[in-house]
Amino acid sequence: MPRIVKHPELRRKELLDHAQALFLTHGYDKASLNDVIAAAGISKGAFYHYFPSKEALLEALAERFAKQALAGVEDIVADPALDPLGRLNALLAKSRQAKIETAAEAWALFETLFRPENLVLFHRINLAASASFSPVLVEIIQQGVEDGTFRTFDPEGVADIVMQFGMATHDVIAKAFASGSDADMGIAIEALEKRVRLYEIALDRILGLPDGSIRMGEPGYLRAVMTARRCSPSVVAVAPPSKDREPGRAPLRRP
């Protein structure tokens, strides 16, 4: 058989597609690099040319999730009818909806990150997401500073604070997952809801806005995302994504 030479970006995408399908079907821990290599039909040397480790695969999947989510909010960022505050709240609202739509799939891929031994990897995944979203947040906040909507001396710092919120909730979520009980999950959801309200107030103060201006949550949002974890990965996906749908991204639907 002649050797098939593919463009590096196409080969990298195929590797991510195979990894995502295997992680979703079998779980991140049970799907090995050898499984991914076999599914892709390439040599180990070729695989390591693209990804040095299994953790690097997961980071790349997180980055792809973030970029796909970002593509879904480009219309909001470019909407001339929205002022900076409206744009920021619309961005947060669409992000919430996207997380609800992809929650079961995301948990199947990333739940392992909430184990104590994976805290460093969790932080690396957060950094990958921040690299995609932070520039958009900075742009919106800077626009608000320029037209007087927001009052802050450091738009980049505010964007960094927003992206760090996920890191700050790690311990609450990890504790709930470790116990596995419905009661502890309920306690965790209540704790997260309070934490989100606190973050909203903090952002309002940081941006010089009246309390209640920033809306990071909505009724039922956290419960929908947290309980989606209980869906079986085998129900979410059992084969590589089709060409008609980008991997890792569900269509946005109004609730």
Phi, psi and omega per residue, in radians:
M1 nan 2.268 3.087
P2 -1.177 2.551 3.132
R3 -1.244 2.250 -3.132
I4 -1.580 2.101 3.139
V5 -1.775 2.142 -3.125
K6 -2.036 2.712 3.087
H7 -1.068 2.415 -3.092
P8 -0.918 -0.703 -3.119
E9 -1.176 -0.647 3.100
L10 -1.171 -0.755 3.115
R11 -1.093 -0.738 3.129
R12 -1.085 -0.748 3.116
K13 -1.087 -0.731 3.125
E14 -1.097 -0.718 3.104
L15 -1.076 -0.743 3.105
L16 -1.131 -0.696 3.119
D17 -1.079 -0.799 -3.141
H18 -1.143 -0.739 3.136
A19 -1.093 -0.780 -3.122
Q20 -1.086 -0.775 -3.138
A21 -1.089 -0.739 -3.135
L22 -1.211 -0.728 3.127
F23 -1.104 -0.673 -3.136
L24 -1.220 -0.694 -3.070
T25 -1.309 -0.772 -3.018
H26 -1.907 -0.229 -3.029
G27 1.663 2.607 -3.089
Y28 -1.060 -0.732 -3.067
D29 -1.220 -0.612 -3.035
K30 -1.527 -0.369 3.094
A31 -1.510 2.125 -3.067
S32 -1.660 2.916 3.041
L33 -1.087 -0.625 3.111
N34 -1.080 -0.619 3.078
D35 -1.095 -0.781 -3.141
V36 -1.111 -0.772 -3.121
I37 -1.101 -0.728 3.128
A38 -1.151 -0.738 -3.135
A39 -1.118 -0.625 -3.128
A40 -1.387 -0.336 3.126
G41 1.219 0.663 3.133
I42 -2.213 3.017 3.116
S43 -1.463 2.846 3.083
K44 -1.085 -0.687 3.127
G45 -1.061 -0.705 3.114
A46 -1.158 -0.697 3.129
F47 -1.074 -0.836 -3.072
Y48 -1.200 -0.221 3.012
H49 -1.174 -0.506 -3.100
Y50 -1.736 -0.678 -3.063
F51 -2.392 2.156 -3.097
P52 -1.342 -0.256 -3.061
S53 -2.823 2.964 3.063
K54 -1.154 -0.651 3.101
E55 -1.090 -0.655 3.110
A56 -1.124 -0.598 3.048
L57 -1.058 -0.811 -3.116
L58 -1.125 -0.686 3.085
E59 -1.074 -0.738 -3.137
A60 -1.149 -0.643 3.077
L61 -1.139 -0.700 3.100
A62 -1.096 -0.737 3.118
E63 -1.097 -0.693 3.134
R64 -1.179 -0.720 3.055
F65 -0.977 -0.822 -3.094
A66 -1.097 -0.739 -3.123
K67 -1.186 -0.643 3.103
Q68 -1.187 -0.689 3.075
A69 -1.120 -0.676 3.125
L70 -1.119 -0.712 3.108
A71 -1.064 -0.509 -3.132
G72 -1.326 -0.174 -3.134
V73 -2.045 0.176 -3.116
E74 -1.082 -0.569 3.134
D75 -1.137 -0.565 3.121
I76 -1.228 -0.782 -3.121
V77 -1.071 -0.596 -3.078
A78 -1.658 0.006 -3.064
D79 -1.260 1.955 -3.118
P80 -1.268 -0.224 -3.119
A81 -1.404 -0.207 -3.096
L82 -1.747 2.375 2.987
D83 -1.422 2.991 -3.067
P84 -0.980 -0.715 3.127
L85 -1.153 -0.770 3.099
G86 -1.083 -0.662 3.128
R87 -1.167 -0.737 3.135
L88 -1.132 -0.792 3.139
N89 -1.174 -0.638 3.098
A90 -1.162 -0.668 3.086
L91 -1.086 -0.794 3.139
L92 -1.139 -0.677 -3.128
A93 -1.152 -0.770 -3.122
K94 -1.212 -0.592 3.072
S95 -1.113 -0.723 3.098
R96 -1.058 -0.792 -3.108
Q97 -1.113 -0.703 3.114
A98 -1.106 -0.666 3.128
K99 -1.163 -0.650 3.088
I100 -1.123 -0.761 -3.098
E101 -1.140 -0.585 -3.055
T102 -1.885 0.201 -2.988
A103 -1.045 -0.855 -3.089
A104 -1.083 -0.717 3.128
E105 -1.155 -0.746 -3.127
A106 -1.140 -0.728 3.124
W107 -1.090 -0.716 -3.128
A108 -1.056 -0.586 3.141
L109 -1.429 -0.725 -2.875
F110 -1.996 0.040 -3.103
E111 -1.048 -0.578 -3.130
T112 -1.038 -0.373 -3.116
L113 -1.159 -0.317 -3.088
F114 -1.571 0.140 3.007
R115 -1.422 2.541 -3.070
P116 -0.940 -0.652 -3.080
E117 -1.266 -0.173 -3.096
N118 -1.898 0.347 -3.102
L119 -1.076 -0.697 3.134
V120 -1.141 -0.719 3.103
L121 -1.134 -0.681 3.081
F122 -1.002 -0.758 3.137
H123 -1.130 -0.678 3.121
R124 -1.154 -0.643 3.094
I125 -1.133 -0.741 3.102
N126 -1.055 -0.696 3.114
L127 -1.108 -0.659 3.119
A128 -1.110 -0.730 3.103
A129 -1.179 -0.696 -3.129
S130 -1.081 -0.648 -3.121
A131 -1.054 -0.524 3.134
S132 -1.487 -0.737 -2.990
F133 -1.579 -0.522 -3.062
S134 -0.999 -0.772 3.134
P135 -1.028 -0.602 3.122
V136 -1.199 -0.769 3.111
L137 -1.096 -0.743 3.126
V138 -1.050 -0.742 -3.138
E139 -1.070 -0.789 -3.132
I140 -1.137 -0.782 -3.107
I141 -1.150 -0.695 3.117
Q142 -1.100 -0.705 3.075
Q143 -1.059 -0.717 3.124
G144 -1.157 -0.619 3.087
V145 -1.152 -0.738 -3.079
E146 -1.166 -0.605 -3.133
D147 -1.700 0.063 3.058
G148 1.546 0.053 3.119
T149 -1.206 -0.773 -3.139
F150 -1.910 2.631 3.070
R151 -2.210 1.726 3.082
T152 -2.651 2.605 3.132
F153 -1.662 -0.021 -3.030
D154 -2.542 1.366 3.117
P155 -1.001 -0.661 3.119
E156 -1.111 -0.679 3.121
G157 -1.152 -0.674 3.110
V158 -1.126 -0.779 3.110
A159 -1.046 -0.690 3.123
D160 -1.120 -0.688 3.111
I161 -1.083 -0.766 3.138
V162 -1.040 -0.789 -3.109
M163 -1.217 -0.418 3.134
Q164 -1.393 -0.177 3.141
F165 -1.042 -0.647 3.123
G166 -1.093 -0.702 3.105
M167 -1.131 -0.646 -3.074
A168 -1.200 -0.411 -3.131
T169 -1.639 0.041 -3.060
H170 -0.964 -0.851 -3.029
D171 -1.139 -0.646 3.134
V172 -1.101 -0.807 -3.115
I173 -1.194 -0.747 -3.127
A174 -1.053 -0.717 -3.139
K175 -1.120 -0.734 3.135
A176 -1.123 -0.719 -3.130
F177 -1.186 -0.637 -3.112
A178 -1.124 -0.640 -3.117
S179 -1.345 -0.743 3.116
G180 1.358 -0.028 -3.099
S181 -1.546 2.663 3.101
D182 -1.102 -0.645 -3.105
A183 -1.119 -0.794 3.141
D184 -1.191 -0.578 3.083
M185 -1.146 -0.715 3.094
G186 -1.084 -0.733 3.096
I187 -1.088 -0.726 -3.140
A188 -1.122 -0.725 3.129
I189 -1.104 -0.748 3.099
E190 -1.091 -0.712 3.123
A191 -1.129 -0.706 3.123
L192 -1.178 -0.671 3.110
E193 -1.086 -0.726 3.081
K194 -1.143 -0.679 -3.134
R195 -1.128 -0.705 3.121
V196 -1.119 -0.717 3.097
R197 -1.077 -0.689 3.107
L198 -1.113 -0.743 3.120
Y199 -1.101 -0.677 3.116
E200 -1.058 -0.796 3.126
I201 -1.114 -0.736 3.141
A202 -1.065 -0.759 3.123
L203 -1.147 -0.704 3.077
D204 -0.988 -0.812 -3.108
R205 -1.168 -0.753 -3.111
I206 -1.094 -0.638 -3.093
L207 -1.614 0.053 3.115
G208 1.220 0.636 -3.094
L209 -1.930 2.741 3.022
P210 -1.121 2.582 3.089
D211 -0.975 2.414 3.135
G212 1.633 0.036 -3.118
S213 -1.337 -0.749 -3.127
I214 -1.590 2.334 -3.126
R215 -2.123 1.743 3.127
M216 -1.591 -0.372 -3.118
G217 -2.231 3.063 3.046
E218 -2.699 2.766 -3.093
P219 -0.966 2.232 3.073
G220 1.477 -0.120 -3.067
Y221 -1.100 -0.940 -3.082
L222 -1.149 -0.650 3.117
R223 -1.116 -0.725 3.132
A224 -1.088 -0.727 -3.117
V225 -1.242 -0.791 -3.064
M226 -1.185 -0.715 -3.086
T227 -1.375 -0.269 3.076
A228 -1.124 -0.355 3.112
R229 -1.010 -0.458 -3.051
R230 -1.372 -0.126 3.068
C231 -1.163 2.497 3.121
S232 -1.268 2.320 3.080
P233 -0.984 -0.537 -3.118
S234 -1.196 -0.394 3.080
V235 -1.390 -0.554 -3.090
V236 -1.212 -0.814 -3.119
A237 -2.828 2.400 3.108
V238 -2.211 0.070 -3.125
A239 -2.652 2.854 3.101
P240 -1.012 2.575 -3.109
P241 -1.028 2.576 3.120
S242 -1.320 2.887 3.136
K243 -1.210 -0.342 -3.091
D244 -1.396 -0.179 -3.092
R245 -2.442 2.229 3.133
E246 -1.157 2.411 -3.107
P247 -1.089 2.403 3.041
G248 1.460 0.043 -3.093
R249 -2.266 2.095 3.103
A250 -1.648 2.676 3.101
P251 -1.147 2.487 3.108
L252 -1.352 2.273 3.128
R253 -2.261 2.547 3.057
R254 -1.293 2.451 -3.124
P255 -1.201 nan nan
